[in-house]
Structure formats: C-alpha cells, structure tokens
Amino acid sequence: MANPPLLTPEQRQQALEKAAAARRQRAEVKDKLKIGSLSLAELFEQADRRDESGTMLAKLKVVSVLESLPGIGKVNATRLMRALDISETRRLGGVGQNQRDRLLKAAEDPEYRRELLNEQRRRDEEARNR
C-alpha cells in the first residue's frame, strides 16, 4: 500500500481543517433533514451545485441521508436501498435520475414507501426460507 503524500505542517493543518469543516457541514445537513428544515429534493439541488459546498454534499452516502429522514431508521434505510436497487455504498453525487426520482417519491409519499418496504420484507423473508 502506498504511503500518503508528504505534507508540510501547514499543508497538513489545512487538510485537517478542511476535513473537519466537511464533517461539520455533513452533520449539519443530517440534523436539518432530521428536523425537517431541509427536504431531500433541496439536498439534491445543493449537491448538484459545482461549488465546494455542493461537492462536499455530493459525497454523502445515500443510506446515511435516508437514515436522517424522519420516520426512516437504519433498518428501513437499508431496506429501501435494496427495494430501489441502489448500492449501499452509493453517494448522492452518483445517484442517477431514475434512482433520484424513486428516492424522492419514497421520501415524500409514505404510502409508496410502505409498499416498497413491505415488498422488500417479503422478498427478504423468501430469501431466508430458501
């Protein structure tokens, strides 16, 4: 495995500060999602921007964003990801338009989300019983 690049103490400090700022921003976004002051659609819009902030948000994992939404916990977030056929490692910036549309519908329409989750539960149960 390659060694990390050699940095001067100033470069290292700048990199640490940038990483800390990114973590703070991602945590802030998740908190806003939890309390409902930011919607998933608004988050996608922000992540699409080509500025530094948008680039940071595009690196958020979709599963952690879903976990932050009200009414969706860890179990339902991973189940929704499977139901929508989205890899658990997918990041916001890597979500295609069809996946995005289905994610937005699942986030905004509780009935659709319930149907997806129930169907995935059934599939999971069938797979366990094989």
N, CA, C and O atoms as a GROMACS GRO file, in nm:
protein
  520
    1MET      N    1   0.084  -0.118   0.000
    1MET     CA    2   0.000   0.000   0.000
    1MET      C    3   0.089   0.124   0.000
    1MET      O    4   0.190   0.128   0.070
    2ALA      N    5   0.052   0.223  -0.078
    2ALA     CA    6   0.131   0.345  -0.090
    2ALA      C    7   0.119   0.431   0.035
    2ALA      O    8   0.017   0.432   0.103
    3ASN      N    9   0.226   0.501   0.061
    3ASN     CA   10   0.224   0.594   0.173
    3ASN      C   11   0.151   0.721   0.133
    3ASN      O   12   0.148   0.757   0.015
    4PRO      N   13   0.090   0.789   0.231
    4PRO     CA   14   0.025   0.917   0.198
    4PRO      C   15   0.130   1.018   0.153
    4PRO      O   16   0.248   1.004   0.186
    5PRO      N   17   0.088   1.119   0.079
    5PRO     CA   18   0.185   1.219   0.033
    5PRO      C   19   0.249   1.291   0.151
    5PRO      O   20   0.187   1.313   0.254
    6LEU      N   21   0.374   1.328   0.132
    6LEU     CA   22   0.442   1.404   0.236
    6LEU      C   23   0.394   1.548   0.230
    6LEU      O   24   0.398   1.613   0.125
    7LEU      N   25   0.348   1.598   0.344
    7LEU     CA   26   0.294   1.733   0.351
    7LEU      C   27   0.375   1.814   0.450
    7LEU      O   28   0.430   1.762   0.547
    8THR      N   29   0.381   1.941   0.423
    8THR     CA   30   0.441   2.030   0.521
    8THR      C   31   0.343   2.042   0.637
    8THR      O   32   0.225   2.012   0.621
    9PRO      N   33   0.390   2.085   0.752
    9PRO     CA   34   0.297   2.101   0.866
    9PRO      C   35   0.180   2.194   0.834
    9PRO      O   36   0.068   2.172   0.880
   10GLU      N   37   0.206   2.299   0.753
   10GLU     CA   38   0.099   2.392   0.717
   10GLU      C   39  -0.004   2.324   0.626
   10GLU      O   40  -0.125   2.342   0.642
   11GLN      N   41   0.046   2.245   0.530
   11GLN     CA   42  -0.046   2.173   0.439
   11GLN      C   43  -0.129   2.071   0.517
   11GLN      O   44  -0.249   2.054   0.492
   12ARG      N   45  -0.064   2.005   0.610
   12ARG     CA   46  -0.135   1.906   0.692
   12ARG      C   47  -0.245   1.973   0.774
   12ARG      O   48  -0.357   1.923   0.782
   13GLN      N   49  -0.212   2.087   0.832
   13GLN     CA   50  -0.310   2.160   0.913
   13GLN      C   51  -0.428   2.206   0.828
   13GLN      O   52  -0.543   2.198   0.871
   14GLN      N   53  -0.399   2.254   0.707
   14GLN     CA   54  -0.506   2.297   0.616
   14GLN      C   55  -0.596   2.180   0.579
   14GLN      O   56  -0.718   2.193   0.575
   15ALA      N   57  -0.535   2.065   0.552
   15ALA     CA   58  -0.613   1.946   0.517
   15ALA      C   59  -0.701   1.902   0.633
   15ALA      O   60  -0.816   1.864   0.613
   16LEU      N   61  -0.647   1.907   0.754
   16LEU     CA   62  -0.725   1.869   0.873
   16LEU      C   63  -0.843   1.965   0.893
   16LEU      O   64  -0.953   1.922   0.926
   17GLU      N   65  -0.819   2.093   0.873
   17GLU     CA   66  -0.926   2.192   0.889
   17GLU      C   67  -1.035   2.173   0.782
   17GLU      O   68  -1.154   2.184   0.811
   18LYS      N   69  -0.993   2.145   0.661
   18LYS     CA   70  -1.089   2.122   0.553
   18LYS      C   71  -1.174   1.998   0.581
   18LYS      O   72  -1.295   1.999   0.560
   19ALA      N   73  -1.110   1.891   0.629
   19ALA     CA   74  -1.184   1.768   0.662
   19ALA      C   75  -1.281   1.792   0.776
   19ALA      O   76  -1.394   1.742   0.773
   20ALA      N   77  -1.239   1.867   0.876
   20ALA     CA   78  -1.327   1.896   0.989
   20ALA      C   79  -1.447   1.980   0.944
   20ALA      O   80  -1.560   1.958   0.989
   21ALA      N   81  -1.423   2.075   0.854
   21ALA     CA   82  -1.532   2.159   0.803
   21ALA      C   83  -1.632   2.073   0.724
   21ALA      O   84  -1.752   2.093   0.733
   22ALA      N   85  -1.581   1.979   0.647
   22ALA     CA   86  -1.668   1.890   0.568
   22ALA      C   87  -1.753   1.804   0.662
   22ALA      O   88  -1.873   1.786   0.638
   23ARG      N   89  -1.692   1.750   0.766
   23ARG     CA   90  -1.768   1.669   0.863
   23ARG      C   91  -1.876   1.752   0.932
   23ARG      O   92  -1.989   1.705   0.951
   24ARG      N   93  -1.840   1.874   0.970
   24ARG     CA   94  -1.938   1.964   1.034
   24ARG      C   95  -2.055   1.992   0.940
   24ARG      O   96  -2.171   1.989   0.981
   25GLN      N   97  -2.024   2.021   0.813
   25GLN     CA   98  -2.129   2.052   0.716
   25GLN      C   99  -2.221   1.932   0.696
   25GLN      O  100  -2.343   1.946   0.692
   26ARG      N  101  -2.162   1.813   0.683
   26ARG     CA  102  -2.244   1.693   0.663
   26ARG      C  103  -2.332   1.666   0.785
   26ARG      O  104  -2.449   1.629   0.770
   27ALA      N  105  -2.278   1.685   0.904
   27ALA     CA  106  -2.356   1.665   1.026
   27ALA      C  107  -2.470   1.767   1.035
   27ALA      O  108  -2.581   1.733   1.075
   28GLU      N  109  -2.442   1.890   0.996
   28GLU     CA  110  -2.544   1.996   0.996
   28GLU      C  111  -2.658   1.961   0.901
   28GLU      O  112  -2.776   1.979   0.934
   29VAL      N  113  -2.623   1.912   0.783
   29VAL     CA  114  -2.724   1.874   0.684
   29VAL      C  115  -2.811   1.761   0.738
   29VAL      O  116  -2.934   1.764   0.723
   30LYS      N  117  -2.749   1.662   0.800
   30LYS     CA  118  -2.825   1.549   0.855
   30LYS      C  119  -2.920   1.598   0.965
   30LYS      O  120  -3.034   1.552   0.974
   31ASP      N  121  -2.874   1.691   1.048
   31ASP     CA  122  -2.960   1.747   1.152
   31ASP      C  123  -3.079   1.820   1.091
   31ASP      O  124  -3.191   1.808   1.140
   32LYS      N  125  -3.054   1.897   0.985
   32LYS     CA  126  -3.163   1.970   0.918
   32LYS      C  127  -3.263   1.873   0.857
   32LYS      O  128  -3.384   1.898   0.860
   33LEU      N  129  -3.214   1.764   0.802
   33LEU     CA  130  -3.305   1.662   0.747
   33LEU      C  131  -3.391   1.603   0.860
   33LEU      O  132  -3.512   1.583   0.844
   34LYS      N  133  -3.327   1.575   0.973
   34LYS     CA  134  -3.398   1.514   1.087
   34LYS      C  135  -3.512   1.602   1.136
   34LYS      O  136  -3.620   1.552   1.166
   35ILE      N  137  -3.488   1.732   1.144
   35ILE     CA  138  -3.591   1.821   1.198
   35ILE      C  139  -3.687   1.870   1.091
   35ILE      O  140  -3.786   1.936   1.120
   36GLY      N  141  -3.657   1.837   0.966
   36GLY     CA  142  -3.748   1.872   0.857
   36GLY      C  143  -3.729   2.010   0.798
   36GLY      O  144  -3.813   2.055   0.721
   37SER      N  145  -3.620   2.077   0.834
   37SER     CA  146  -3.599   2.211   0.776
   37SER      C  147  -3.529   2.203   0.640
   37SER      O  148  -3.508   2.306   0.575
   38LEU      N  149  -3.493   2.082   0.597
   38LEU     CA  150  -3.433   2.061   0.466
   38LEU      C  151  -3.496   1.934   0.408
   38LEU      O  152  -3.503   1.831   0.474
   39SER      N  153  -3.541   1.944   0.284
   39SER     CA  154  -3.601   1.827   0.219
   39SER      C  155  -3.495   1.754   0.137
   39SER      O  156  -3.388   1.808   0.108
   40LEU      N  157  -3.526   1.631   0.101
   40LEU     CA  158  -3.435   1.554   0.018
   40LEU      C  159  -3.417   1.620  -0.118
   40LEU      O  160  -3.307   1.621  -0.173
   41ALA      N  161  -3.525   1.676  -0.173
   41ALA     CA  162  -3.516   1.744  -0.303
   41ALA      C  163  -3.421   1.864  -0.294
   41ALA      O  164  -3.341   1.886  -0.385
   42GLU      N  165  -3.430   1.941  -0.185
   42GLU     CA  166  -3.341   2.055  -0.166
   42GLU      C  167  -3.196   2.010  -0.152
   42GLU      O  168  -3.104   2.075  -0.202
   43LEU      N  169  -3.177   1.898  -0.083
   43LEU     CA  170  -3.042   1.844  -0.066
   43LEU      C  171  -2.982   1.804  -0.200
   43LEU      O  172  -2.866   1.832  -0.228
   44PHE      N  173  -3.062   1.738  -0.285
   44PHE     CA  174  -3.014   1.702  -0.419
   44PHE      C  175  -2.975   1.827  -0.498
   44PHE      O  176  -2.873   1.828  -0.566
   45GLU      N  177  -3.057   1.932  -0.487
   45GLU     CA  178  -3.026   2.057  -0.558
   45GLU      C  179  -2.893   2.115  -0.511
   45GLU      O  180  -2.811   2.159  -0.592
   46GLN      N  181  -2.873   2.115  -0.379
   46GLN     CA  182  -2.748   2.169  -0.324
   46GLN      C  183  -2.628   2.084  -0.366
   46GLN      O  184  -2.522   2.137  -0.397
   47ALA      N  185  -2.647   1.951  -0.368
   47ALA     CA  186  -2.537   1.861  -0.405
   47ALA      C  187  -2.502   1.874  -0.553
   47ALA      O  188  -2.390   1.843  -0.592
   48ASP      N  189  -2.597   1.918  -0.634
   48ASP     CA  190  -2.573   1.934  -0.778
   48ASP      C  191  -2.489   2.057  -0.810
   48ASP      O  192  -2.431   2.067  -0.918
   49ARG      N  193  -2.483   2.151  -0.717
   49ARG     CA  194  -2.404   2.271  -0.743
   49ARG      C  195  -2.257   2.232  -0.758
   49ARG      O  196  -2.211   2.137  -0.695
   50ARG      N  197  -2.188   2.303  -0.840
   50ARG     CA  198  -2.048   2.270  -0.868
   50ARG      C  199  -1.951   2.348  -0.780
   50ARG      O  200  -1.832   2.357  -0.811
   51ASP      N  201  -2.000   2.405  -0.670
   51ASP     CA  202  -1.909   2.476  -0.580
   51ASP      C  203  -1.855   2.379  -0.475
   51ASP      O  204  -1.889   2.260  -0.476
   52GLU      N  205  -1.773   2.429  -0.386
   52GLU     CA  206  -1.709   2.343  -0.284
   52GLU      C  207  -1.812   2.279  -0.193
   52GLU      O  208  -1.799   2.162  -0.155
   53SER      N  209  -1.914   2.354  -0.156
   53SER     CA  210  -2.019   2.303  -0.069
   53SER      C  211  -2.096   2.189  -0.137
   53SER      O  212  -2.122   2.086  -0.075
   54GLY      N  213  -2.131   2.208  -0.262
   54GLY     CA  214  -2.202   2.105  -0.336
   54GLY      C  215  -2.120   1.979  -0.352
   54GLY      O  216  -2.173   1.868  -0.344
   55THR      N  217  -1.991   1.996  -0.375
   55THR     CA  218  -1.902   1.881  -0.389
   55THR      C  219  -1.896   1.802  -0.259
   55THR      O  220  -1.895   1.679  -0.261
   56MET      N  221  -1.892   1.872  -0.147
   56MET     CA  222  -1.890   1.803  -0.016
   56MET      C  223  -2.019   1.726   0.006
   56MET      O  224  -2.017   1.612   0.053
   57LEU      N  225  -2.133   1.788  -0.028
   57LEU     CA  226  -2.262   1.721  -0.009
   57LEU      C  227  -2.279   1.602  -0.102
   57LEU      O  228  -2.342   1.503  -0.065
   58ALA      N  229  -2.223   1.610  -0.221
   58ALA     CA  230  -2.233   1.500  -0.317
   58ALA      C  231  -2.162   1.375  -0.265
   58ALA      O  232  -2.187   1.265  -0.314
   59LYS      N  233  -2.074   1.392  -0.168
   59LYS     CA  234  -2.000   1.278  -0.112
   59LYS      C  235  -2.075   1.208   0.002
   59LYS      O  236  -2.028   1.107   0.054
   60LEU      N  237  -2.191   1.262   0.041
   60LEU     CA  238  -2.272   1.197   0.145
   60LEU      C  239  -2.324   1.064   0.094
   60LEU      O  240  -2.367   1.053  -0.021
   61LYS      N  241  -2.320   0.962   0.178
   61LYS     CA  242  -2.377   0.833   0.139
   61LYS      C  243  -2.529   0.842   0.145
   61LYS      O  244  -2.586   0.899   0.238
   62VAL      N  245  -2.593   0.785   0.045
   62VAL     CA  246  -2.739   0.789   0.036
   62VAL      C  247  -2.802   0.723   0.158
   62VAL      O  248  -2.900   0.774   0.211
   63VAL      N  249  -2.747   0.611   0.202
   63VAL     CA  250  -2.805   0.540   0.315
   63VAL      C  251  -2.802   0.626   0.441
   63VAL      O  252  -2.896   0.622   0.520
   64SER      N  253  -2.696   0.704   0.462
   64SER     CA  254  -2.691   0.789   0.582
   64SER      C  255  -2.789   0.905   0.571
   64SER      O  256  -2.843   0.951   0.672
   65VAL      N  257  -2.814   0.952   0.448
   65VAL     CA  258  -2.914   1.057   0.427
   65VAL      C  259  -3.053   1.001   0.459
   65VAL      O  260  -3.131   1.066   0.528
   66LEU      N  261  -3.083   0.881   0.410
   66LEU     CA  262  -3.214   0.820   0.438
   66LEU      C  263  -3.233   0.797   0.587
   66LEU      O  264  -3.342   0.819   0.640
   67GLU      N  265  -3.127   0.754   0.654
   67GLU     CA  266  -3.135   0.732   0.800
   67GLU      C  267  -3.170   0.862   0.872
   67GLU      O  268  -3.231   0.858   0.979
   68SER      N  269  -3.132   0.975   0.816
   68SER     CA  270  -3.156   1.104   0.880
   68SER      C  271  -3.297   1.156   0.858
   68SER      O  272  -3.340   1.248   0.928
   69LEU      N  273  -3.370   1.098   0.764
   69LEU     CA  274  -3.505   1.146   0.737
   69LEU      C  275  -3.600   1.100   0.847
   69LEU      O  276  -3.587   0.988   0.897
   70PRO      N  277  -3.696   1.184   0.885
   70PRO     CA  278  -3.792   1.146   0.988
   70PRO      C  279  -3.871   1.022   0.945
   70PRO      O  280  -3.918   1.014   0.832
   71GLY      N  281  -3.885   0.926   1.037
   71GLY     CA  282  -3.965   0.807   1.010
   71GLY      C  283  -3.890   0.696   0.940
   71GLY      O  284  -3.947   0.589   0.914
   72ILE      N  285  -3.763   0.718   0.908
   72ILE     CA  286  -3.683   0.614   0.843
   72ILE      C  287  -3.559   0.593   0.929
   72ILE      O  288  -3.478   0.685   0.946
   73GLY      N  289  -3.544   0.474   0.983
   73GLY     CA  290  -3.426   0.444   1.064
   73GLY      C  291  -3.324   0.366   0.984
   73GLY      O  292  -3.331   0.359   0.861
   74LYS      N  293  -3.230   0.307   1.055
   74LYS     CA  294  -3.122   0.232   0.989
   74LYS      C  295  -3.177   0.112   0.911
   74LYS      O  296  -3.139   0.089   0.796
   75VAL      N  297  -3.266   0.036   0.974
   75VAL     CA  298  -3.318  -0.085   0.910
   75VAL      C  299  -3.398  -0.049   0.785
   75VAL      O  300  -3.377  -0.107   0.679
   76ASN      N  301  -3.490   0.046   0.798
   76ASN     CA  302  -3.571   0.084   0.682
   76ASN      C  303  -3.488   0.152   0.574
   76ASN      O  304  -3.520   0.141   0.455
   77ALA      N  305  -3.384   0.223   0.612
   77ALA     CA  306  -3.298   0.289   0.512
   77ALA      C  307  -3.229   0.183   0.426
   77ALA      O  308  -3.229   0.194   0.304
   78THR      N  309  -3.171   0.082   0.489
   78THR     CA  310  -3.104  -0.022   0.410
   78THR      C  311  -3.206  -0.104   0.331
   78THR      O  312  -3.178  -0.146   0.219
   79ARG      N  313  -3.323  -0.126   0.388
   79ARG     CA  314  -3.427  -0.200   0.316
   79ARG      C  315  -3.476  -0.120   0.195
   79ARG      O  316  -3.498  -0.177   0.088
   80LEU      N  317  -3.493   0.010   0.212
   80LEU     CA  318  -3.533   0.095   0.099
   80LEU      C  319  -3.428   0.094  -0.011
   80LEU      O  320  -3.461   0.090  -0.130
   81MET      N  321  -3.302   0.099   0.028
   81MET     CA  322  -3.195   0.096  -0.070
   81MET      C  323  -3.203  -0.033  -0.153
   81MET      O  324  -3.188  -0.030  -0.275
   82ARG      N  325  -3.228  -0.146  -0.086
   82ARG     CA  326  -3.242  -0.272  -0.159
   82ARG      C  327  -3.365  -0.270  -0.247
   82ARG      O  328  -3.361  -0.315  -0.362
   83ALA      N  329  -3.476  -0.218  -0.194
   83ALA     CA  330  -3.602  -0.214  -0.271
   83ALA      C  331  -3.588  -0.128  -0.397
   83ALA      O  332  -3.648  -0.159  -0.500
   84LEU      N  333  -3.509  -0.023  -0.388
   84LEU     CA  334  -3.489   0.067  -0.502
   84LEU      C  335  -3.369   0.027  -0.587
   84LEU      O  336  -3.334   0.094  -0.684
   85ASP      N  337  -3.306  -0.085  -0.549
   85ASP     CA  338  -3.191  -0.138  -0.622
   85ASP      C  339  -3.079  -0.034  -0.633
   85ASP      O  340  -3.025  -0.008  -0.740
   86ILE      N  341  -3.046   0.025  -0.516
   86ILE     CA  342  -2.937   0.122  -0.508
   86ILE      C  343  -2.832   0.063  -0.414
   86ILE      O  344  -2.863   0.020  -0.304
   87SER      N  345  -2.709   0.062  -0.459
   87SER     CA  346  -2.600   0.007  -0.379
   87SER      C  347  -2.587   0.084  -0.247
   87SER      O  348  -2.605   0.205  -0.243
   88GLU      N  349  -2.556   0.010  -0.140
   88GLU     CA  350  -2.541   0.074  -0.009
   88GLU      C  351  -2.421   0.167  -0.003
   88GLU      O  352  -2.411   0.249   0.089
   89THR      N  353  -2.331   0.156  -0.099
   89THR     CA  354  -2.213   0.243  -0.100
   89THR      C  355  -2.233   0.366  -0.188
   89THR      O  356  -2.143   0.449  -0.198
   90ARG      N  357  -2.349   0.378  -0.250
   90ARG     CA  358  -2.377   0.489  -0.342
   90ARG      C  359  -2.378   0.622  -0.266
   90ARG      O  360  -2.430   0.631  -0.155
   91ARG      N  361  -2.320   0.722  -0.328
   91ARG     CA  362  -2.318   0.857  -0.272
   91ARG      C  363  -2.415   0.944  -0.350
   91ARG      O  364  -2.452   0.912  -0.463
   92LEU      N  365  -2.456   1.056  -0.289
   92LEU     CA  366  -2.556   1.143  -0.353
   92LEU      C  367  -2.517   1.182  -0.494
   92LEU      O  368  -2.601   1.183  -0.584
   93GLY      N  369  -2.392   1.214  -0.514
   93GLY     CA  370  -2.346   1.257  -0.645
   93GLY      C  371  -2.351   1.148  -0.750
   93GLY      O  372  -2.346   1.177  -0.870
   94GLY      N  373  -2.361   1.023  -0.708
   94GLY     CA  374  -2.361   0.912  -0.802
   94GLY      C  375  -2.498   0.853  -0.830
   94GLY      O  376  -2.509   0.750  -0.895
   95VAL      N  377  -2.602   0.919  -0.780
   95VAL     CA  378  -2.738   0.870  -0.799
   95VAL      C  379  -2.790   0.918  -0.935
   95VAL      O  380  -2.787   1.037  -0.964
   96GLY      N  381  -2.836   0.824  -1.016
   96GLY     CA  382  -2.890   0.859  -1.147
   96GLY      C  383  -3.029   0.920  -1.136
   96GLY      O  384  -3.090   0.919  -1.028
   97GLN      N  385  -3.079   0.973  -1.245
   97GLN     CA  386  -3.208   1.044  -1.244
   97GLN      C  387  -3.324   0.951  -1.204
   97GLN      O  388  -3.409   0.991  -1.125
   98ASN      N  389  -3.328   0.830  -1.257
   98ASN     CA  390  -3.437   0.737  -1.222
   98ASN      C  391  -3.432   0.701  -1.074
   98ASN      O  392  -3.535   0.698  -1.007
   99GLN      N  393  -3.312   0.673  -1.023
   99GLN     CA  394  -3.297   0.642  -0.881
   99GLN      C  395  -3.337   0.763  -0.797
   99GLN      O  396  -3.402   0.749  -0.694
  100ARG      N  397  -3.297   0.880  -0.840
  100ARG     CA  398  -3.330   1.003  -0.768
  100ARG      C  399  -3.481   1.022  -0.760
  100ARG      O  400  -3.536   1.053  -0.654
  101ASP      N  401  -3.549   1.004  -0.873
  101ASP     CA  402  -3.695   1.019  -0.876
  101ASP      C  403  -3.762   0.923  -0.779
  101ASP      O  404  -3.853   0.960  -0.705
  102ARG      N  405  -3.715   0.796  -0.780
  102ARG     CA  406  -3.775   0.696  -0.691
  102ARG      C  407  -3.743   0.725  -0.544
  102ARG      O  408  -3.827   0.704  -0.457
  103LEU      N  409  -3.622   0.773  -0.516
  103LEU     CA  410  -3.585   0.811  -0.379
  103LEU      C  411  -3.673   0.926  -0.330
  103LEU      O  412  -3.722   0.924  -0.217
  104LEU      N  413  -3.692   1.027  -0.415
  104LEU     CA  414  -3.774   1.142  -0.377
  104LEU      C  415  -3.918   1.098  -0.351
  104LEU      O  416  -3.980   1.143  -0.255
  105LYS      N  417  -3.970   1.011  -0.437
  105LYS     CA  418  -4.107   0.963  -0.417
  105LYS      C  419  -4.117   0.885  -0.287
  105LYS      O  420  -4.214   0.901  -0.213
  106ALA      N  421  -4.018   0.800  -0.258
  106ALA     CA  422  -4.019   0.722  -0.134
  106ALA      C  423  -4.010   0.813  -0.012
  106ALA      O  424  -4.071   0.784   0.092
  107ALA      N  425  -3.934   0.921  -0.022
  107ALA     CA  426  -3.918   1.012   0.091
  107ALA      C  427  -4.044   1.096   0.114
  107ALA      O  428  -4.078   1.128   0.228
  108GLU      N  429  -4.113   1.132   0.006
  108GLU     CA  430  -4.227   1.223   0.016
  108GLU      C  431  -4.361   1.154   0.028
  108GLU      O  432  -4.456   1.213   0.080
  109ASP      N  433  -4.373   1.029  -0.018
  109ASP     CA  434  -4.501   0.958  -0.021
  109ASP      C  435  -4.496   0.838   0.073
  109ASP      O  436  -4.443   0.733   0.038
  110PRO      N  437  -4.553   0.854   0.195
  110PRO     CA  438  -4.547   0.745   0.293
  110PRO      C  439  -4.612   0.614   0.245
  110PRO      O  440  -4.566   0.506   0.281
  111GLU      N  441  -4.716   0.625   0.166
  111GLU     CA  442  -4.784   0.505   0.116
  111GLU      C  443  -4.692   0.428   0.020
  111GLU      O  444  -4.680   0.306   0.029
  112TYR      N  445  -4.629   0.499  -0.072
  112TYR     CA  446  -4.534   0.437  -0.165
  112TYR      C  447  -4.419   0.373  -0.088
  112TYR      O  448  -4.379   0.260  -0.117
  113ARG      N  449  -4.367   0.446   0.013
  113ARG     CA  450  -4.257   0.394   0.094
  113ARG      C  451  -4.300   0.266   0.166
  113ARG      O  452  -4.225   0.169   0.171
  114ARG      N  453  -4.421   0.266   0.221
  114ARG     CA  454  -4.472   0.149   0.292
  114ARG      C  455  -4.482   0.030   0.198
  114ARG      O  456  -4.445  -0.082   0.234
  115GLU      N  457  -4.532   0.054   0.076
  115GLU     CA  458  -4.542  -0.054  -0.023
  115GLU      C  459  -4.404  -0.111  -0.057
  115GLU      O  460  -4.386  -0.233  -0.062
  116LEU      N  461  -4.307  -0.022  -0.080
  116LEU     CA  462  -4.171  -0.067  -0.111
  116LEU      C  463  -4.113  -0.150   0.003
  116LEU      O  464  -4.055  -0.257  -0.019
  117LEU      N  465  -4.130  -0.100   0.125
  117LEU     CA  466  -4.074  -0.171   0.241
  117LEU      C  467  -4.140  -0.306   0.261
  117LEU      O  468  -4.072  -0.405   0.290
  118ASN      N  469  -4.273  -0.312   0.246
  118ASN     CA  470  -4.343  -0.439   0.263
  118ASN      C  471  -4.301  -0.540   0.157
  118ASN      O  472  -4.280  -0.658   0.186
  119GLU      N  473  -4.288  -0.494   0.034
  119GLU     CA  474  -4.245  -0.583  -0.075
  119GLU      C  475  -4.103  -0.634  -0.050
  119GLU      O  476  -4.074  -0.752  -0.073
  120GLN      N  477  -4.015  -0.547  -0.002
  120GLN     CA  478  -3.877  -0.589   0.026
  120GLN      C  479  -3.873  -0.685   0.144
  120GLN      O  480  -3.794  -0.780   0.143
  121ARG      N  481  -3.956  -0.661   0.247
  121ARG     CA  482  -3.964  -0.755   0.360
  121ARG      C  483  -4.003  -0.893   0.311
  121ARG      O  484  -3.946  -0.994   0.352
  122ARG      N  485  -4.102  -0.897   0.221
  122ARG     CA  486  -4.149  -1.023   0.166
  122ARG      C  487  -4.035  -1.093   0.090
  122ARG      O  488  -4.014  -1.214   0.107
  123ARG      N  489  -3.963  -1.019   0.009
  123ARG     CA  490  -3.851  -1.076  -0.066
  123ARG      C  491  -3.741  -1.126   0.028
  123ARG      O  492  -3.684  -1.233   0.006
  124ASP      N  493  -3.713  -1.048   0.132
  124ASP     CA  494  -3.612  -1.090   0.229
  124ASP      C  495  -3.653  -1.219   0.299
  124ASP      O  496  -3.571  -1.308   0.321
  125GLU      N  497  -3.781  -1.227   0.334
  125GLU     CA  498  -3.833  -1.347   0.401
  125GLU      C  499  -3.824  -1.468   0.308
  125GLU      O  500  -3.785  -1.577   0.351
  126GLU      N  501  -3.859  -1.450   0.182
  126GLU     CA  502  -3.848  -1.560   0.085
  126GLU      C  503  -3.704  -1.607   0.070
  126GLU      O  504  -3.677  -1.727   0.062
  127ALA      N  505  -3.612  -1.513   0.066
  127ALA     CA  506  -3.471  -1.547   0.051
  127ALA      C  507  -3.421  -1.624   0.173
  127ALA      O  508  -3.340  -1.716   0.159
  128ARG      N  509  -3.468  -1.588   0.291
  128ARG     CA  510  -3.429  -1.658   0.414
  128ARG      C  511  -3.482  -1.800   0.418
  128ARG      O  512  -3.418  -1.890   0.471
  129ASN      N  513  -3.600  -1.821   0.361
  129ASN     CA  514  -3.665  -1.952   0.366
  129ASN      C  515  -3.619  -2.047   0.257
  129ASN      O  516  -3.664  -2.161   0.253
  130ARG      N  517  -3.533  -2.003   0.170
  130ARG     CA  518  -3.484  -2.092   0.063
  130ARG      C  519  -3.381  -2.188   0.114
  130ARG      O  520  -3.330  -2.269   0.037
   0.00000   0.00000   0.00000
